[in-house]
């Protein structure tokens, strides 16, 4: 089978959605030289934790032994699944995330199966023999100009309610008549959060993969900051009035911790929403944020599902606790917009 036929037959993963497939002209097998973002052709060897990959079309596809996939070399940090590094062994590598991340698993939660094993087949190259990387297809930085106000969404951990909070605030702002950008600036590329933002009516949706990274784990802080600014500026250029921005994982995760400790983050945001699972997490997380001079405008997340837990969290933090319905309320969302410096709009 020719290279073109193999690539046509392969399942291209979500993180490759910006890739110009016509750029692929050659291949090599120098996997030792692979770096984060490099495009890799691999074949499924043994199905494990991930039984499906996510396609650029926004739907999942089951995978089977022998299937060809196009994926990107990368690391991953997910306490409820895997930690992995951006390393590829020609004798076998791991599917670290269904959105399209291949690397070497170094740790996994006891609650998940072993990683799906992949057999690397080739690195994808252009006509000149250059390795194709997600960064080659990234959004270009915009010229300096006015940037929409940014509301940050952080949380204590994975599954604390950050994405739901982001999506519901997007919904509330849209209902209030604002054009909203929804961006995610850290994590591992996947379509779940991306699709949820879009379903909530965001005018513009993007994440770090649009800035050329399959994952932000172990990426330099300066690169993540530059990518964040590119995404926020792109939202403004696309006509957004305001941006809601999610940070993945928890306050103690490597990249998130570095971001919230950087004065750049405080200067970037015009509002902050803090998602947590219970009142103790709310108190501890609020204390961490306060050490960096960050005071959330509201607490939300799983804690808001219980009136009793909400009352405890409100007392412990001194902040209002908002449910998902509150965030989606155009009146409540308008309050965020007004505090961010935007004027009131008629409800759409």
C-alpha positions as CSV (number, residue, x, y, z in Angstrom):
1,X,0.0,0.0,0.0
2,X,1.3,3.5,-0.9
3,X,1.9,6.1,1.8
4,X,-1.0,8.1,0.4
5,X,-3.3,5.1,0.6
6,X,-2.2,4.3,4.1
7,X,-2.8,7.9,5.3
8,X,-6.2,7.9,3.6
9,X,-7.1,4.7,5.4
10,X,-5.8,5.9,8.8
11,X,-7.9,7.4,11.6
12,X,-6.6,10.9,12.0
13,X,-7.2,12.0,15.6
14,X,-8.7,15.2,17.0
15,X,-5.4,16.9,17.7
16,X,-4.5,16.7,14.0
17,X,-7.6,18.7,12.9
18,X,-5.6,21.7,11.7
19,X,-3.0,19.6,9.8
20,X,-2.8,20.1,6.1
21,X,-2.7,16.5,5.1
22,X,-1.4,17.3,1.6
23,X,1.9,18.5,3.3
24,X,2.8,14.9,4.1
25,X,5.3,13.7,1.4
26,X,7.8,11.4,3.1
27,X,8.4,9.4,6.3
28,X,11.2,8.3,8.5
29,X,11.6,6.0,11.6
30,X,13.9,8.1,13.7
31,X,11.6,7.8,16.8
32,X,14.5,8.6,19.2
33,X,14.5,12.1,17.7
34,X,10.7,12.5,18.1
35,X,9.7,15.7,20.0
36,X,6.4,16.9,21.4
37,X,3.9,17.6,18.6
38,X,5.6,15.5,15.9
39,X,3.1,13.7,13.7
40,X,3.3,9.9,14.0
41,X,1.7,7.1,12.0
42,X,1.1,4.1,14.2
43,X,-0.8,0.8,14.2
44,X,-3.0,-0.5,17.1
45,X,-1.3,-3.4,18.7
46,X,-3.4,-4.2,21.8
47,X,-6.5,-2.4,22.9
48,X,-6.4,-1.3,26.5
49,X,-7.9,1.6,28.4
50,X,-8.7,3.6,25.3
51,X,-11.0,1.6,23.0
52,X,-11.8,4.6,20.9
53,X,-10.0,7.6,19.4
54,X,-11.5,11.0,18.8
55,X,-11.8,12.1,15.2
56,X,-11.5,15.7,13.9
57,X,-15.1,15.5,13.0
58,X,-16.0,15.5,16.7
59,X,-17.1,11.9,17.0
60,X,-15.3,8.9,18.6
61,X,-14.2,5.9,16.6
62,X,-13.7,2.4,18.0
63,X,-10.2,1.1,17.2
64,X,-9.1,-2.5,16.6
65,X,-5.8,-4.3,16.4
66,X,-4.1,-3.4,13.1
67,X,-5.9,-0.1,12.6
68,X,-3.7,2.8,11.4
69,X,-3.9,6.1,13.4
70,X,-2.3,9.4,12.9
71,X,-1.4,10.9,16.2
72,X,1.0,13.3,17.9
73,X,3.9,12.6,20.2
74,X,3.3,14.1,23.6
75,X,3.3,13.8,27.4
76,X,0.2,13.5,29.7
77,X,-0.6,14.3,33.3
78,X,-4.0,12.9,34.4
79,X,-4.2,11.7,38.0
80,X,-7.3,9.6,37.2
81,X,-5.6,7.9,34.2
82,X,-2.0,8.2,33.2
83,X,1.2,10.1,33.5
84,X,3.2,9.8,30.3
85,X,6.3,11.2,28.7
86,X,6.8,12.4,25.1
87,X,9.0,9.4,24.2
88,X,8.5,6.8,21.5
89,X,10.0,3.3,21.6
90,X,10.1,1.7,18.1
91,X,9.2,-1.6,19.8
92,X,5.9,-0.2,21.2
93,X,4.4,3.0,22.6
94,X,1.3,3.9,24.5
95,X,-1.9,5.7,23.6
96,X,-1.9,8.3,26.4
97,X,-5.2,10.0,25.4
98,X,-8.0,9.3,22.9
99,X,-7.7,12.8,21.5
100,X,-4.4,11.7,19.9
101,X,-1.4,11.6,22.2
102,X,1.3,8.9,21.8
103,X,4.2,8.5,24.3
104,X,5.5,6.3,27.1
105,X,3.3,5.7,30.1
106,X,5.2,6.0,33.4
107,X,2.4,5.8,35.9
108,X,-1.3,4.9,35.9
109,X,-4.2,5.0,38.3
110,X,-5.2,1.6,39.7
111,X,-8.7,2.4,38.6
112,X,-7.9,2.2,34.9
113,X,-6.6,-0.5,32.6
114,X,-3.2,-0.6,31.0
115,X,-2.7,1.8,28.1
116,X,-3.7,0.8,24.6
117,X,-0.4,-0.3,22.9
118,X,0.6,1.2,19.6
119,X,3.3,0.1,17.1
120,X,5.0,3.2,15.7
121,X,5.3,3.0,11.9
122,X,6.7,6.4,10.8
123,X,7.2,10.0,11.5
124,X,5.5,12.2,8.9
125,X,7.7,14.5,6.9
126,X,7.2,17.2,4.3
127,X,8.7,17.3,0.8
128,X,12.0,18.7,2.2
129,X,12.4,16.0,4.8
130,X,11.3,18.2,7.7
131,X,9.3,16.5,10.4
132,X,5.7,17.8,10.5
133,X,4.7,19.1,13.9
134,X,1.4,20.4,15.2
135,X,3.2,23.7,15.7
136,X,3.5,24.0,11.9
137,X,-0.2,24.5,11.6
138,X,-0.9,26.6,14.7
139,X,-2.8,29.9,14.8
140,X,-0.4,32.8,14.1
141,X,-0.1,35.5,16.8
142,X,-2.2,38.6,16.1
143,X,-0.8,42.1,16.0
144,X,-1.0,43.9,19.3
145,X,-4.4,45.4,19.9
146,X,-7.3,45.5,22.3
147,X,-8.0,42.2,24.0
148,X,-11.4,41.1,25.3
149,X,-11.8,40.8,29.0
150,X,-10.9,37.3,30.2
151,X,-12.7,35.3,33.0
152,X,-10.5,32.5,34.3
153,X,-11.9,29.2,35.6
154,X,-9.7,27.1,37.9
155,X,-10.4,24.1,40.1
156,X,-9.0,22.0,42.9
157,X,-8.6,18.9,40.7
158,X,-9.8,16.9,37.7
159,X,-13.5,16.4,37.8
160,X,-14.2,19.3,40.1
161,X,-16.6,20.9,37.7
162,X,-14.4,23.3,35.8
163,X,-15.6,22.5,32.3
164,X,-19.2,22.5,33.3
165,X,-18.7,25.9,35.0
166,X,-17.0,27.2,31.9
167,X,-19.7,26.0,29.5
168,X,-22.5,27.3,31.8
169,X,-21.0,30.7,32.1
170,X,-20.6,30.8,28.3
171,X,-24.3,29.9,28.1
172,X,-25.3,32.7,30.5
173,X,-23.2,35.3,28.8
174,X,-24.6,34.3,25.4
175,X,-28.1,34.5,26.8
176,X,-27.2,38.0,28.0
177,X,-26.4,39.0,24.5
178,X,-22.6,38.8,24.5
179,X,-20.4,37.1,21.9
180,X,-18.3,34.7,23.9
181,X,-15.0,33.1,23.3
182,X,-14.3,29.8,25.1
183,X,-10.7,28.7,25.4
184,X,-8.8,26.0,27.3
185,X,-5.1,26.8,27.9
186,X,-3.7,23.7,29.6
187,X,-4.3,20.0,29.5
188,X,-4.2,17.2,26.9
189,X,-5.9,17.5,23.6
190,X,-9.4,16.1,23.5
191,X,-12.8,17.1,22.1
192,X,-15.0,16.7,25.2
193,X,-14.4,20.1,26.6
194,X,-14.1,21.7,23.2
195,X,-17.5,20.3,22.1
196,X,-19.2,21.3,25.4
197,X,-18.1,24.9,24.9
198,X,-19.4,24.9,21.3
199,X,-22.7,23.3,22.4
200,X,-23.2,26.1,24.9
201,X,-23.1,28.7,22.1
202,X,-19.6,30.0,22.2
203,X,-18.9,32.3,19.3
204,X,-15.3,31.1,19.1
205,X,-13.8,27.9,20.6
206,X,-10.1,27.0,20.8
207,X,-7.6,25.3,22.9
208,X,-3.8,24.8,23.2
209,X,-3.9,22.4,20.3
210,X,-4.9,25.3,18.1
211,X,-1.7,26.9,19.3
212,X,0.4,23.9,18.2
213,X,0.6,21.7,21.4
214,X,-0.8,18.2,21.8
215,X,-0.5,18.7,25.5
216,X,0.9,21.4,27.9
217,X,2.4,19.0,30.3
218,X,6.1,19.7,30.6
219,X,5.9,22.6,28.1
220,X,7.8,25.8,29.0
221,X,5.7,28.3,30.8
222,X,6.6,31.0,28.3
223,X,5.2,28.9,25.5
224,X,1.9,28.4,27.3
225,X,1.6,32.1,28.1
226,X,2.3,33.0,24.5
227,X,-0.3,30.4,23.3
228,X,-2.9,31.8,25.8
229,X,-2.4,35.3,24.4
230,X,-2.7,34.1,20.9
231,X,-6.0,32.3,21.6
232,X,-7.5,35.3,23.5
233,X,-6.4,37.7,20.8
234,X,-7.9,35.4,18.1
235,X,-11.2,35.4,20.0
236,X,-11.1,39.2,19.9
237,X,-10.3,39.2,16.2
238,X,-13.3,36.9,15.6
239,X,-15.6,39.4,17.2
240,X,-15.9,38.1,20.8
241,X,-16.8,40.6,23.5
242,X,-15.5,38.4,26.4
243,X,-13.5,35.2,26.8
244,X,-14.0,32.4,29.4
245,X,-10.8,30.6,29.9
246,X,-10.4,27.2,31.6
247,X,-7.2,25.8,33.1
248,X,-7.0,22.0,33.4
249,X,-6.5,19.8,36.4
250,X,-6.0,21.3,39.8
251,X,-4.2,24.1,41.6
252,X,-1.2,21.9,42.5
253,X,-0.7,20.5,39.0
254,X,2.7,21.6,37.6
255,X,1.7,24.0,34.8
256,X,-1.5,25.3,36.5
257,X,0.5,26.0,39.7
258,X,3.1,28.0,37.7
259,X,0.5,30.0,35.9
260,X,-1.5,31.1,38.9
261,X,1.8,32.0,40.7
262,X,2.8,34.3,37.8
263,X,1.7,37.9,37.9
264,X,1.0,37.6,34.2
265,X,-2.1,35.6,35.1
266,X,-3.5,38.2,37.5
267,X,-2.9,40.9,34.9
268,X,-4.6,38.8,32.2
269,X,-7.9,38.0,33.9
270,X,-10.8,40.3,34.7
271,X,-12.6,37.8,36.8
272,X,-12.1,34.3,38.4
273,X,-14.4,31.4,39.0
274,X,-13.2,28.6,41.3
275,X,-14.6,25.1,41.0
276,X,-14.2,22.5,43.8
277,X,-15.7,19.3,45.1
278,X,-16.4,20.0,48.7
279,X,-16.1,22.7,51.4
280,X,-12.7,21.5,52.6
281,X,-11.4,21.7,49.1
282,X,-13.0,25.1,48.7
283,X,-11.2,26.4,51.9
284,X,-7.9,25.0,50.9
285,X,-8.0,26.1,47.3
286,X,-9.1,29.6,48.3
287,X,-6.1,29.8,50.6
288,X,-3.8,28.8,47.8
289,X,-5.3,31.4,45.5
290,X,-5.1,34.1,48.2
291,X,-1.3,33.5,48.5
292,X,-1.0,34.6,45.0
293,X,-3.3,37.6,45.4
294,X,-6.2,35.9,43.6
295,X,-9.7,36.2,45.0
296,X,-12.4,34.3,43.1
297,X,-15.6,36.1,42.2
298,X,-17.5,32.9,42.9
299,X,-17.1,29.3,44.0
300,X,-18.9,26.6,42.0
301,X,-18.4,23.0,40.9
302,X,-19.5,19.8,42.5
303,X,-19.8,21.5,45.9
304,X,-22.7,23.5,44.6
305,X,-24.8,20.4,44.1
306,X,-25.5,20.3,47.9
307,X,-27.1,23.2,49.7
308,X,-25.4,22.1,52.9
309,X,-22.0,21.8,51.3
310,X,-22.6,25.2,49.5
311,X,-23.3,26.8,52.9
312,X,-20.1,25.4,54.4
313,X,-18.0,26.5,51.4
314,X,-19.5,30.0,51.5
315,X,-18.7,30.3,55.2
316,X,-15.2,28.9,54.7
317,X,-14.3,31.2,51.8
318,X,-16.4,34.2,52.2
319,X,-17.4,33.9,48.6
320,X,-20.8,33.3,46.9
321,X,-21.4,29.7,45.8
322,X,-23.1,29.5,42.4
323,X,-24.8,26.5,40.9
324,X,-24.7,25.6,37.2
325,X,-28.1,27.2,36.8
326,X,-26.9,30.4,38.4
327,X,-24.0,30.6,36.0
328,X,-26.3,30.1,33.0
329,X,-28.6,32.8,34.2
330,X,-28.1,35.9,32.0
331,X,-28.6,38.2,35.0
332,X,-25.9,36.5,37.0
333,X,-23.6,36.2,33.9
334,X,-24.1,39.9,33.2
335,X,-22.7,40.6,36.6
336,X,-19.5,38.9,35.6
337,X,-19.4,41.0,32.4
338,X,-20.0,44.2,34.3
339,X,-17.2,43.5,36.8
340,X,-15.0,42.7,33.8
341,X,-15.6,46.1,32.4
342,X,-18.3,45.4,29.8
343,X,-21.5,47.3,29.5
344,X,-24.9,45.6,29.8
345,X,-26.4,44.2,26.6
346,X,-30.0,43.2,25.7
347,X,-30.6,39.5,26.1
348,X,-30.4,37.6,22.9
